[in-house]
């Protein structure tokens, strides 16, 4: 069993609190991703679970056992770092089996576990090579295999893809997903990349300034952000955020840019959130249609990104059309999809959708 429980866990460095008291439960076999901007406390939280940082308060339990004061080697966890931490003079086989060798496991069992992990990670042809003979993606898979052979209750990943180029990130991300599907071991994974969070996680934990902002399934957090920060952080390109005044049942953003609101909206001021893919081409006369100047056009093949200007504001639009892309400098009509407006209080609280 690989449940992880944090109860009022906090971390302070002198007078500075970097992780405020938090409660968090990770189910056995769950893939949980801690995501947030740099300095939000996510890596510190992971290091406290691992035992690499002492807690300043609270309790950590792994597989039903209190581990708050135990050394990392006694917590039944395995950690995968962004810098691989492989021994350059050892072969892949030796790197993967070294921890088991130190634990004085019989050679036959070490070989069996290494070969089993190598087969899962497609490393069998590489077992005799040294790290210098491997690509970055292969080295990261070796680091994952070294963690696998220990058969821990929990895998901890600390931004394991940040040193890889975009293509390798996609490949290794797929390997990590396949690994979890094969082993169903609990994984706690830290990243600042919300695309990684969305594609890998069973649940995401969005953090800011040492606090948890929202916990939920990726699409739940994407569709129903708890506040303006979560709405802007989750999603690529980022959600458009527009300050608005409420006048006669309309959210007025700028000249020629206003949107119909439901009758129960009583706030005099709002911030509207509108995702790029929820802005679509329109015809004059359709509800909430507005004219916009195309400032920047970025054809990406399967989609086109636009930077448009309307009502004194710039908005990002994602078009899924495959035809000839429009040209910068043109005027076009757009409208939001029905029900796609996210309503936020000026203080950032989510108020619902319209």
N, C-alpha and C positions, 0 to 999 in steps of 0.2 A: 504494500500500500504506500502511496506517495503523496498523501495530503500534506499541504503546507498551510499553517495558520499563523498569522501575525496578529497579536493583540496589543494595541497601544504602543507599537514599536516606534521609537523615535531615535534621532541622531543629532547630537549637538557637537560642534567644534568650538570650545570655549563658550562665548556668549551667543554664538550664531547657531540657530537651529536650521539644519539643512533638510531634515525630514521631520515633519510634525507628527505627533502620535497618530498612527494609522492602524486600522483593522482591515485585514484582507484574508480571504479564504481561497485556496487553490485546490480544486477537487483532484482526486486520484486520476491520473491519465489525462488531465487537462493540459492544453497548450495556452498558457496565459502570457500576454505580452504587456510589458510596461513601456509606455511610449510617452514622449514629451520632449520639449526643447532641451538643449544643453543646460546643465545646471539645475534641472528640476528635481533631482534627488533619486532618479530611477536606478542609476548604477550603484549608488550608496545603499539603496534598499536591497538590491541583489547581493551586494557584498556582505550585508548584515545576515542575510539568509545563509550565505556560504560560510560565515564565520570569519571572513577576512576583515571585517570592521566590527568592533564591539558596539553593542546597542547602548544608548544612553538611557533607555527606559523601555519597559514592555517585555513581552515574551514571544519566542518563536518556537513553534512545534512542527516537526517533520515526522510523518507516519505515526502520529499519535504520541511522539516522544518529545519532551522538552529538550531543546538543544541550545538554548540561549547562551549558555556558558561553555559549550563543548568546542573543542578544536575542530577545524574544517575536516580533518581526516576521520573524525568520529561521527560525522553527521550523515553519512551515507548519501552524499551528493557528488556530482561530477560537474566541473565547470569548463566551458569552452570560451576562450578569450579571443579578442580580435587579432592578436599578434601571433597566434598559433602555438608559440612556446614549445617548439619541437627541438630535440637535441640534434644538432647538425651532423654529428659524427655517427649517429645511429641510422640504421635502415628503417623503412616504414614499419616492418615487422617488429623491430626492436623498440621503436618509439611507442607503438601501440601496446606492447606487452610489458613495458618497463615497470609500470605501477604494480602490476600483478607479480612481477619478479621480485620487487622490493617487499611485497607482502608474503613472499616465500610460497607462492602457489606452485603446485607441481607443473613441470614443463609441459606435460601432455595436455593439461587443462588450459594452460596459457595459449598453446598453439591452437587448440580447438576454438577458444573464444576469439582469438585474433583472426583466424580464417573465416569464422562465421561473420564477424563484423566486416571484414574485408569484402566478403561476397555481397552483403547488403549495400555497402557503399561503393561497389565497383572498383575496389582497390587491389584485387587479387593480382593483376599483372604488375603492380607497382611495389609489391612487398619487399623486393630486394633493393629498391632505389633509396637514395638518401634525399633529404629535403631539398637540397640545392638542385636536384634533378627534376623537381616537381613544379607545376604551375601553382599560382596562388589558390585556385579552387581545389586542387588536389591536396595541398597542404592543409587547407581547412577541413577537408574530409578526413584526413589522417587525425587531426585534432579531435574530430567528432568520434572517430573509431576508437581512439585512446580512451575517451570518456565512456563509450558504449561497453567496452570489455569489462569495465568495473561493475556493470549492472547495478547502477545506483537507484535509489528510490526517486531521485529528482535530478534532472539535467538543468543546469543554469548556463544560459548563453548571454555573454556581455558584448553586445554590438559585434557579432562575429563576422559580419559582411562588410564592415566599414572600410577595410583595406583593399577591397576588390573593385575592379572596374564594373561598369553597368552590366555588361553581358555576363560576367562571372557571378555577379550578385544574383541575377535571375536564376542561373544554373544551380548555385549552391542553395538558394532559397528553396528551390524545388527539391533538392536532396534532403534538406531539413524537414520539409513537409512529408516526404516519403518515409524518412526515418521515424517520424512520430506515428505515422499510420501503421508502420510495421511493428513498432515496439509498444505503442500506447503507454509510454512512460511519461510521467508528469514533467512538463517543461515550463520553466519561467525564463522569459526571453526579454532582453532589454534592447531597445532601438530608439533612435530619434526619427527614423524614417517611417512615416505613417503608411506608406505603401506596403512595407514589410509587415507592419502591424495588421493591416486589413487582410492581407493574403494568407498569413500564417495562423492567426489567433483563433481559438475558440471564443475567448473573451479578451478584450483590451482594457487596460487600466490607463487612463489619460491623467498625467501628472503635470502640475505646475507649481513652482516655488515650494517644493517639498510637501505638497498636499495632493490628494486624489480629487480630481475634478469630476470624473465619471467612470463607471465600470459597466461594461455590457458587451453583448455580441457585436462584432464589427459593424454590421449593417444597422443594428439598433442605434449605436452611437452615431453613425453616419446620418441616419434618417431623422433621429430625434436627439440632437445635441442638447446637453443640459444647460449650456450657456454659450455666450458669444465666443469665448476662447476655444472651446471644443469644436464649435461649428467652423471656426476659421482654421484650426489646426488639422482636423481630419478631413481629407479630401484633397485631390490634386487634379487640376489647379484649385487654389483655395476658393472658398466661398466668397462671393461678393458681399460686402457689408455696406449698407447705405443708411445714413441717418435720415429720418423722416419726421414730418409733422402730420398729425392726424387732423384732417379737416373734412367735416361732413361725410364721414365714412370712407374717406380715401387717405392713403398714406402718400403724402406729397414729398417727393424727393428733390425735384428741381423742375425747371420749366419744361413742360411736355412729358414729365416723367412722374406718374402717379399710379397707384394700384388700389383696387377695390379691397376693402377689409370687411370681415364679418361684423355683424351688428354688436357683438359683445365686447369689442375692443374699446376700452375706455381711456387708455393712456393717451395723454396729449402728445407725447413724443415716443418714437420707437427707433430701433435699428432693425432694418430689414436684412435678412440673409437670403441670398439667391445663388444657388449653385450654377456653375457655368453650363452644365448640361441641361439645366431646367429653363434656359432662355432659348427660344426657338424662333425661326423666321415666321413672320406674320404678314397679313394684308391690312391695309388701312380699314378702319371700322371695326375690326375684331376687338373684343374686350381687352383693356389694359395694353393696347398696342402703343409702341413709342418708336419714333424715328431716331436713328443713331448713325454717326459717322464712323466708318471703319478706319481705325488708326493703324493697326498692325494686323497682318494676315500671316499665319504660320501653318502651311499645309504639312500634315504629318502622315499622309497616305490614307490610313483608315479613318482619320478625322482631321478637322481643321480647327485651330485655335484662333480666335479673334480677340483683339483688344478694341472695344468700341467706346465712343463717347456720346453720352446722352444726358441732358439736364445738368451739365456741368460736372458730371461724374464719369470716371472710366470703369468699365465692366469687362470681365473676361467671359467669353462665350465659347462653348465647345460644340461644334457641329459634327454630326456623324455622317453627313452627306458625302458621297464619293464622287460627285460630279466636279466640274471645273470650279476651283475655289474663287471666291469674289476677290476684288482688288482693293488695296488700301486707297482711301480717299472717296470711295463710294458711300452713298447713303442707302441704308436698308431699314426695313421695319422688323421689329421684334416684339415678343410678348413672353411673359412667364407662363409656364405650364400651370393649369389649374391645381391649386392645393400645394404649390411648391414654395410659397413664400414662408420663410422662417421669421417669426416675430420675436424680438428680444427687447427687454426693458433697457433703457440707457445705461443702467448699472451692470448689464450683461446677462441677467436672468432670462431664460427661455420662457416665452409666454404662449407658445403654440405655433400652429401653422395656418396659413390662409390660402 
